[in-house]
């Protein structure tokens, strides 16, 4: 019988092949290789742990799409890490990030069509979203200012507070607006990274994205404050099927 903890290995293998391909077309630095491999190892280890905990033997169709998107995020991470010390191919970064964003819509559609929606899949999807925003915001911040990092760090700050304040870990009610805001933030960061138009375009779209994210997280914080007498739930205070 297939072991659950071995299931994500194909994603690691695909990621390594992807890193080799990226390195061949646009050389990665040692830091880029390290960041890409570290993401692959950590993300797939956590996925394997989630599968094992739930007794799941294999990934469903929707989770395969999410795993493919996660592999692309590993490549984006490697390129961004390389950009801190060496020149990189911005078009390649933009294409990889754009495909990852498109697949974000595909995995949800596949889950609904195949009836394979699950708490683990939603959580996996959310974490991939969050790290993609973090990687892209780190790249854009080097050009527009380090305030842009706030876009990628808001979700992790939310989780950090939840580790200290138990009632901040209570599950939130489903709200589709969170997914919309996350998608808008990703698109805004890709536009800023591409350098399309004047620097003001990048500043405008990222500032708009930050405002939307602040509103979304702020609304969740207000809800949690009002319901802080309830029991703590999902880590980070996020409902399993949603992402702020």
Backbone torsions as a table, in degrees:
resi	resn	phi	psi	omega
1	UNK	NA	140.4	-179.9
2	UNK	-65.9	134.0	178.4
3	UNK	-84.3	135.2	-177.5
4	UNK	-61.2	-38.9	-174.8
5	UNK	-73.1	-8.3	176.4
6	UNK	-96.6	-11.3	-174.4
7	UNK	-57.0	-43.9	-176.1
8	UNK	-76.2	1.3	-175.6
9	UNK	-59.4	-32.9	179.6
10	UNK	-63.0	-31.9	179.3
11	UNK	-67.3	-39.5	177.4
12	UNK	-63.9	-45.2	179.4
13	UNK	-60.9	-43.8	178.7
14	UNK	-64.3	-36.5	179.3
15	UNK	-65.2	-42.3	179.3
16	UNK	-64.2	-42.2	177.5
17	UNK	-61.8	-41.1	178.1
18	UNK	-63.0	-41.3	178.2
19	UNK	-63.3	-40.1	178.0
20	UNK	-62.6	-42.6	-179.7
21	UNK	-64.7	-43.8	179.1
22	UNK	-63.8	-42.1	-179.7
23	UNK	-63.3	-35.1	-180.0
24	UNK	-69.7	-34.6	-177.9
25	UNK	-91.9	-27.4	-177.9
26	UNK	-154.4	93.7	-168.4
27	UNK	-47.2	131.3	176.3
28	UNK	-91.1	146.6	175.0
29	UNK	-79.2	172.2	176.6
30	UNK	-61.2	-38.8	178.3
31	UNK	-64.9	-37.4	178.7
32	UNK	-64.1	-46.6	176.3
33	UNK	-59.5	-44.6	-178.7
34	UNK	-62.7	-44.0	-179.1
35	UNK	-65.9	-42.3	-179.9
36	UNK	-64.9	-45.2	179.4
37	UNK	-66.6	-40.0	179.4
38	UNK	-62.3	-42.4	177.4
39	UNK	-60.7	-46.3	-179.1
40	UNK	-59.6	-44.9	-177.1
41	UNK	-67.5	-48.6	-176.6
42	UNK	-67.0	-47.9	-176.8
43	UNK	-63.4	-41.9	-178.9
44	UNK	-76.2	-27.8	173.8
45	UNK	-66.1	-43.2	178.6
46	UNK	-66.3	-37.8	177.6
47	UNK	-64.4	-44.2	179.4
48	UNK	-61.8	-39.4	178.2
49	UNK	-63.2	-42.0	178.2
50	UNK	-63.3	-41.2	177.8
51	UNK	-63.9	-43.9	-178.5
52	UNK	-65.6	-42.0	-179.4
53	UNK	-60.5	-37.0	-177.0
54	UNK	-93.1	0.0	178.8
55	UNK	68.4	26.9	-179.8
56	UNK	-86.9	130.1	-175.5
57	UNK	-88.5	-22.7	-178.5
58	UNK	-154.7	162.5	177.1
59	UNK	-78.2	140.2	174.2
60	UNK	-79.8	176.8	-176.9
61	UNK	-58.8	-44.4	-178.6
62	UNK	-65.9	-39.8	180.0
63	UNK	-69.2	-27.8	175.1
64	UNK	-65.6	-40.8	176.8
65	UNK	-63.2	-43.3	179.6
66	UNK	-64.6	-39.2	178.3
67	UNK	-64.3	-37.5	176.7
68	UNK	-64.1	-40.8	177.6
69	UNK	-64.9	-38.5	178.4
70	UNK	-63.4	-37.1	177.0
71	UNK	-62.8	-40.6	176.5
72	UNK	-63.6	-37.2	178.1
73	UNK	-63.4	-34.9	176.4
74	UNK	-61.7	-40.9	179.1
75	UNK	-67.6	-42.0	176.7
76	UNK	-59.9	-43.8	179.7
77	UNK	-60.0	-42.4	-179.9
78	UNK	-64.0	-42.2	-179.7
79	UNK	-67.2	-42.0	179.1
80	UNK	-62.6	-44.1	179.0
81	UNK	-62.2	-37.6	177.6
82	UNK	-65.6	-35.9	-176.0
83	UNK	-62.8	-19.0	-179.0
84	UNK	-71.0	-21.7	-178.3
85	UNK	-126.8	-22.4	-176.0
86	UNK	-132.8	160.9	175.3
87	UNK	-69.9	142.8	179.7
88	UNK	-130.5	166.5	176.7
89	UNK	-85.4	103.7	179.4
90	UNK	-62.4	-42.4	177.1
91	UNK	-56.5	-39.3	178.5
92	UNK	-64.6	-43.2	177.7
93	UNK	-60.4	-45.3	-178.3
94	UNK	-64.3	-42.3	-179.6
95	UNK	-63.9	-47.4	-179.4
96	UNK	-62.2	-44.3	-180.0
97	UNK	-66.2	-37.7	-179.8
98	UNK	-65.5	-42.9	178.1
99	UNK	-62.8	-40.6	178.3
100	UNK	-61.3	-38.9	179.1
101	UNK	-68.3	-39.7	178.2
102	UNK	-63.7	-42.8	180.0
103	UNK	-65.4	-20.6	177.0
104	UNK	-62.8	-32.2	176.6
105	UNK	-80.5	-30.1	-176.3
106	UNK	-70.3	-42.5	-174.8
107	UNK	-64.9	-36.1	177.0
108	UNK	-66.3	-40.9	178.8
109	UNK	-63.2	-43.1	179.3
110	UNK	-63.2	-41.4	-179.5
111	UNK	-61.7	-41.9	179.8
112	UNK	-69.9	-41.2	-177.6
113	UNK	-69.5	-33.2	-177.3
114	UNK	-97.3	-2.7	-179.2
115	UNK	64.6	33.4	-176.9
116	UNK	-112.4	22.6	176.9
117	UNK	-63.0	139.4	179.7
118	UNK	-151.6	161.0	178.7
119	UNK	-63.7	-40.2	179.7
120	UNK	-64.8	-45.0	-179.6
121	UNK	-61.6	-42.4	179.2
122	UNK	-65.0	-39.5	178.6
123	UNK	-66.2	-42.9	177.7
124	UNK	-59.1	-47.7	179.1
125	UNK	-58.2	-44.1	-178.1
126	UNK	-63.7	-42.7	-178.3
127	UNK	-68.3	-36.8	177.2
128	UNK	-65.0	-44.0	175.9
129	UNK	-54.6	-49.1	-175.0
130	UNK	-62.0	-42.5	-176.8
131	UNK	-73.7	-32.9	176.0
132	UNK	-61.7	-43.5	177.3
133	UNK	-62.1	-39.7	179.9
134	UNK	-63.7	-46.4	-178.7
135	UNK	-63.7	-46.6	-179.0
136	UNK	-65.9	-39.1	179.9
137	UNK	-66.4	-33.6	177.3
138	UNK	-65.8	-38.2	178.3
139	UNK	-68.0	-47.4	-177.2
140	UNK	-68.0	-32.6	-177.9
141	UNK	-60.5	-30.3	-178.9
142	UNK	-66.5	-20.6	179.4
143	UNK	-102.9	-41.4	-173.6
144	UNK	-97.3	-14.2	-177.9
145	UNK	121.2	148.5	-173.0
146	UNK	-71.4	-7.6	174.4
147	UNK	-62.2	-26.5	-178.9
148	UNK	-63.0	-26.6	178.4
149	UNK	-57.9	-23.3	178.4
150	UNK	-55.8	-34.6	179.8
151	UNK	-58.9	-43.9	-179.4
152	UNK	-81.7	-22.2	-174.6
153	UNK	-93.5	-15.8	-176.7
154	UNK	-56.2	-46.6	-178.2
155	UNK	-63.2	-39.3	-178.7
156	UNK	-74.3	-31.0	174.0
157	UNK	-66.1	-38.7	177.9
158	UNK	-60.7	-44.7	179.2
159	UNK	-64.8	-42.5	-178.1
160	UNK	-61.7	-42.0	178.4
161	UNK	-64.3	-38.1	179.3
162	UNK	-63.5	-27.5	177.8
163	UNK	-68.1	-26.3	-176.8
164	UNK	-97.9	-35.9	-176.9
165	UNK	-109.7	103.1	-174.4
166	UNK	-54.3	-41.5	-175.9
167	UNK	-68.7	-13.3	176.5
168	UNK	-76.7	-7.6	178.5
169	UNK	-95.7	4.0	179.8
170	UNK	-64.0	141.2	179.6
171	UNK	-64.2	135.1	-179.8
172	UNK	-89.6	152.1	176.5
173	UNK	-67.5	146.8	179.0
174	UNK	-57.1	140.3	178.4
175	UNK	-152.0	109.3	-175.9
176	UNK	-61.4	-26.1	-179.7
177	UNK	-55.9	-30.8	179.1
178	UNK	-60.8	-43.8	179.5
179	UNK	-65.6	-38.8	178.9
180	UNK	-62.4	-46.2	-179.6
181	UNK	-62.6	-42.5	179.1
182	UNK	-61.7	-42.7	179.3
183	UNK	-64.2	-44.1	179.3
184	UNK	-61.5	-41.9	179.4
185	UNK	-62.7	-42.1	178.5
186	UNK	-63.2	-44.5	179.1
187	UNK	-63.1	-42.6	179.6
188	UNK	-60.8	-41.9	-179.9
189	UNK	-68.0	-36.8	177.4
190	UNK	-65.7	-41.7	177.7
191	UNK	-61.4	-45.0	179.9
192	UNK	-64.6	-40.4	-179.6
193	UNK	-65.9	-33.8	-177.6
194	UNK	-69.9	-23.1	-178.7
195	UNK	76.2	16.5	179.4
196	UNK	-63.4	131.2	178.7
197	UNK	75.3	-163.1	-179.5
198	UNK	-81.4	165.9	176.5
199	UNK	-56.4	-24.9	179.8
200	UNK	-65.7	-29.4	177.2
201	UNK	-64.0	-48.0	178.2
202	UNK	-60.9	-43.6	178.2
203	UNK	-62.0	-42.1	-177.7
204	UNK	-65.2	-46.9	-175.8
205	UNK	-71.5	-35.7	179.6
206	UNK	-72.3	-37.4	176.8
207	UNK	-63.7	-40.3	177.6
208	UNK	-62.7	-43.4	178.7
209	UNK	-62.3	-41.5	179.8
210	UNK	-64.3	-38.0	177.4
211	UNK	-63.4	-43.6	179.5
212	UNK	-64.3	-44.2	179.2
213	UNK	-63.3	-41.0	179.8
214	UNK	-63.1	-40.9	178.1
215	UNK	-64.2	-43.3	-177.7
216	UNK	-65.4	-49.1	178.0
217	UNK	-64.8	-39.3	179.8
218	UNK	-61.7	-41.0	178.1
219	UNK	-63.3	-39.0	178.4
220	UNK	-67.4	-39.4	178.2
221	UNK	-62.6	-43.6	178.4
222	UNK	-60.1	-43.4	179.2
223	UNK	-61.3	-43.6	-179.1
224	UNK	-65.6	-37.8	177.7
225	UNK	-62.7	-42.5	-178.6
226	UNK	-69.9	-24.8	-177.4
227	UNK	-116.0	27.3	-174.1
228	UNK	-69.7	-5.5	176.3
229	UNK	-79.9	-10.2	-178.0
230	UNK	-78.5	175.5	-179.4
231	UNK	-78.3	150.7	175.8
232	UNK	-70.4	150.0	-177.9
233	UNK	-133.0	-123.6	-174.2
234	UNK	-60.4	141.7	178.7
235	UNK	-54.6	136.6	178.3
236	UNK	84.1	0.4	177.3
237	UNK	72.7	16.0	-177.5
238	UNK	-107.4	133.2	175.3
239	UNK	-62.2	142.7	-173.6
240	UNK	-57.5	-29.6	-173.5
241	UNK	-101.7	16.1	-176.9
242	UNK	-138.4	165.8	175.6
243	UNK	-142.8	130.4	179.2
244	UNK	-70.8	NA	NA
